[in-house]
Amino acid sequence: MTPDPATLTFEAAFRQLEAVVARLEAGGLGLEEALALYEEGMQLLRACIAKIEAAELRLLRLQDLEGKAPL
């Protein structure tokens, strides 16, 4: 069973996403297998986007704190 993409690190989720894309691009899959891979890829993509957005928010908060820090 594949781990929940939300529990993976960004790097692990991205590597798995790359593997899914490579398998889809290689072709030769049946319809059901291709659809399952596509679904898995979309879950991995959403997990990657969520991790990037969380990192961006952390950076914005740090920048905001730096702007308000006493000199």
MDAnalysis code that builds the backbone (N, CA, C; Angstrom):
import MDAnalysis as mda
import numpy as np

u = mda.Universe.empty(213, n_residues=71, atom_resindex=np.repeat(np.arange(71), 3), trajectory=True)
u.add_TopologyAttr("name", ["N", "CA", "C"] * 71)
u.add_TopologyAttr("resid", np.arange(1, 72))
u.add_TopologyAttr("resname", ["MET", "THR", "PRO", "ASP", "PRO", "ALA", "THR", "LEU", "THR", "PHE", "GLU", "ALA", "ALA", "PHE", "ARG", "GLN", "LEU", "GLU", "ALA", "VAL", "VAL", "ALA", "ARG", "LEU", "GLU", "ALA", "GLY", "GLY", "LEU", "GLY", "LEU", "GLU", "GLU", "ALA", "LEU", "ALA", "LEU", "TYR", "GLU", "GLU", "GLY", "MET", "GLN", "LEU", "LEU", "ARG", "ALA", "CYS", "ILE", "ALA", "LYS", "ILE", "GLU", "ALA", "ALA", "GLU", "LEU", "ARG", "LEU", "LEU", "ARG", "LEU", "GLN", "ASP", "LEU", "GLU", "GLY", "LYS", "ALA", "PRO", "LEU"])
u.atoms.positions = np.array([
    [0.849, -1.185, 0.000],
    [0.000, 0.000, 0.000],
    [0.887, 1.238, 0.000],
    [0.534, 2.230, -0.807],
    [1.279, 3.473, -0.912],
    [0.973, 4.355, 0.299],
    [2.027, 4.971, 0.875],
    [1.759, 5.849, 2.019],
    [0.942, 7.068, 1.603],
    [0.241, 7.639, 2.563],
    [-0.537, 8.843, 2.329],
    [0.414, 9.951, 1.881],
    [0.201, 10.552, 0.709],
    [1.105, 11.584, 0.213],
    [1.312, 12.739, 1.189],
    [0.300, 13.040, 2.003],
    [0.416, 14.145, 2.958],
    [1.460, 13.853, 4.038],
    [1.779, 12.578, 4.244],
    [2.749, 12.225, 5.286],
    [4.184, 12.196, 4.755],
    [4.338, 12.311, 3.444],
    [5.669, 12.264, 2.838],
    [6.343, 13.627, 2.908],
    [7.658, 13.628, 2.865],
    [8.367, 14.889, 2.707],
    [8.107, 15.398, 1.297],
    [8.376, 16.674, 1.065],
    [8.209, 17.221, -0.275],
    [9.057, 16.432, -1.262],
    [10.311, 16.186, -0.898],
    [11.231, 15.502, -1.812],
    [10.739, 14.099, -2.163],
    [10.249, 13.364, -1.175],
    [9.752, 12.006, -1.422],
    [8.501, 12.039, -2.304],
    [7.600, 12.965, -2.013],
    [6.377, 13.074, -2.817],
    [6.715, 13.462, -4.250],
    [7.685, 14.373, -4.419],
    [8.066, 14.809, -5.756],
    [8.714, 13.665, -6.538],
    [9.573, 12.878, -5.868],
    [10.187, 11.723, -6.544],
    [9.116, 10.735, -6.996],
    [8.140, 10.472, -6.127],
    [7.064, 9.553, -6.502],
    [6.242, 10.114, -7.650],
    [5.999, 11.424, -7.625],
    [5.260, 12.057, -8.712],
    [6.016, 11.920, -10.033],
    [7.318, 12.136, -9.989],
    [8.125, 11.961, -11.200],
    [8.033, 10.531, -11.728],
    [8.037, 9.554, -10.825],
    [7.941, 8.153, -11.235],
    [6.582, 7.864, -11.873],
    [5.528, 8.425, -11.308],
    [4.188, 8.234, -11.861],
    [4.115, 8.838, -13.264],
    [4.624, 10.056, -13.419],
    [4.600, 10.717, -14.722],
    [5.389, 9.899, -15.752],
    [6.535, 9.389, -15.346],
    [7.354, 8.589, -16.267],
    [6.599, 7.344, -16.719],
    [5.913, 6.691, -15.786],
    [5.146, 5.487, -16.161],
    [4.006, 5.827, -17.104],
    [3.333, 6.953, -16.840],
    [2.239, 7.362, -17.723],
    [2.767, 7.736, -19.105],
    [3.892, 8.446, -19.139],
    [4.464, 8.850, -20.424],
    [4.986, 7.660, -21.225],
    [5.436, 6.620, -20.530],
    [5.960, 5.438, -21.218],
    [4.856, 4.704, -21.969],
    [3.623, 4.851, -21.497],
    [2.497, 4.214, -22.169],
    [2.425, 2.730, -21.902],
    [1.609, 2.061, -22.674],
    [1.460, 0.618, -22.554],
    [0.621, 0.179, -21.366],
    [-0.073, 1.109, -20.740],
    [-0.899, 0.780, -19.581],
    [-2.338, 0.570, -20.013],
    [-3.007, -0.263, -19.262],
    [-4.439, -0.406, -19.477],
    [-5.157, 0.815, -18.927],
    [-6.397, 0.982, -19.310],
    [-7.168, 2.140, -18.901],
    [-7.261, 2.256, -17.384],
    [-7.612, 1.176, -16.719],
    [-7.774, 1.229, -15.262],
    [-6.457, 1.551, -14.562],
    [-5.363, 0.954, -15.025],
    [-4.061, 1.219, -14.425],
    [-3.641, 2.672, -14.661],
    [-3.888, 3.185, -15.867],
    [-3.554, 4.573, -16.183],
    [-4.374, 5.530, -15.327],
    [-5.653, 5.241, -15.161],
    [-6.498, 6.096, -14.325],
    [-6.051, 6.069, -12.871],
    [-5.693, 4.893, -12.363],
    [-5.218, 4.783, -10.986],
    [-3.912, 5.565, -10.802],
    [-3.020, 5.461, -11.764],
    [-1.769, 6.217, -11.695],
    [-2.021, 7.715, -11.769],
    [-2.929, 8.122, -12.632],
    [-3.269, 9.539, -12.744],
    [-3.810, 10.062, -11.414],
    [-4.690, 9.279, -10.807],
    [-5.257, 9.667, -9.511],
    [-4.151, 9.781, -8.454],
    [-3.256, 8.808, -8.436],
    [-2.133, 8.852, -7.495],
    [-1.265, 10.088, -7.754],
    [-1.026, 10.370, -9.020],
    [-0.235, 11.534, -9.373],
    [-0.880, 12.830, -8.915],
    [-2.186, 12.929, -9.054],
    [-2.889, 14.132, -8.616],
    [-2.816, 14.293, -7.099],
    [-2.905, 13.196, -6.370],
    [-2.772, 13.253, -4.905],
    [-1.366, 13.713, -4.518],
    [-0.376, 13.188, -5.206],
    [1.006, 13.592, -4.941],
    [1.219, 15.061, -5.294],
    [0.646, 15.498, -6.406],
    [0.762, 16.894, -6.804],
    [0.140, 17.808, -5.763],
    [-1.052, 17.453, -5.293],
    [-1.706, 18.273, -4.259],
    [-0.863, 18.320, -2.986],
    [-0.248, 17.205, -2.632],
    [0.614, 17.179, -1.443],
    [1.828, 18.077, -1.645],
    [2.423, 18.042, -2.822],
    [3.582, 18.903, -3.113],
    [3.192, 20.371, -3.053],
    [2.065, 20.711, -3.644],
    [1.608, 22.095, -3.634],
    [1.347, 22.559, -2.200],
    [0.718, 21.709, -1.399],
    [0.436, 22.075, -0.005],
    [1.732, 22.324, 0.758],
    [2.753, 21.509, 0.519],
    [4.026, 21.686, 1.209],
    [4.734, 22.965, 0.745],
    [4.648, 23.279, -0.531],
    [5.242, 24.517, -1.041],
    [4.509, 25.727, -0.453],
    [3.181, 25.665, -0.406],
    [2.412, 26.772, 0.158],
    [2.721, 26.959, 1.639],
    [2.892, 25.863, 2.373],
    [3.231, 25.954, 3.793],
    [4.616, 26.576, 3.975],
    [5.556, 26.200, 3.128],
    [6.897, 26.772, 3.202],
    [6.862, 28.259, 2.876],
    [6.086, 28.622, 1.866],
    [5.964, 30.028, 1.499],
    [5.369, 30.845, 2.646],
    [4.360, 30.303, 3.306],
    [3.756, 30.977, 4.448],
    [4.764, 31.165, 5.576],
    [5.555, 30.138, 5.833],
    [6.600, 30.253, 6.865],
    [7.578, 31.369, 6.528],
    [7.984, 31.447, 5.258],
    [8.910, 32.504, 4.833],
    [8.281, 33.881, 4.991],
    [7.031, 34.008, 4.615],
    [6.353, 35.296, 4.757],
    [6.251, 35.700, 6.221],
    [5.959, 34.755, 7.084],
    [5.889, 35.050, 8.524],
    [7.252, 35.468, 9.060],
    [8.302, 34.799, 8.624],
    [9.649, 35.174, 9.063],
    [10.010, 36.564, 8.574],
    [9.667, 36.865, 7.336],
    [9.945, 38.196, 6.802],
    [9.167, 39.258, 7.572],
    [7.934, 38.953, 7.924],
    [7.116, 39.879, 8.682],
    [7.716, 40.117, 10.060],
    [8.183, 39.042, 10.703],
    [8.810, 39.172, 12.019],
    [10.080, 40.011, 11.948],
    [10.850, 39.805, 10.896],
    [12.080, 40.575, 10.731],
    [11.761, 42.052, 10.541],
    [10.691, 42.349, 9.855],
    [10.303, 43.725, 9.624],
    [9.862, 44.430, 10.889],
    [9.372, 43.679, 11.867],
    [8.873, 44.246, 13.118],
    [9.892, 44.124, 14.246],
    [11.009, 43.470, 14.002],
    [12.010, 43.263, 15.052],
    [12.705, 44.577, 15.375],
    [12.989, 44.816, 16.666],
    [13.709, 46.045, 17.038],
    [15.128, 46.022, 16.495],
    [15.618, 47.176, 16.116],
    [16.975, 47.256, 15.548],
    [17.995, 47.219, 16.608],
])
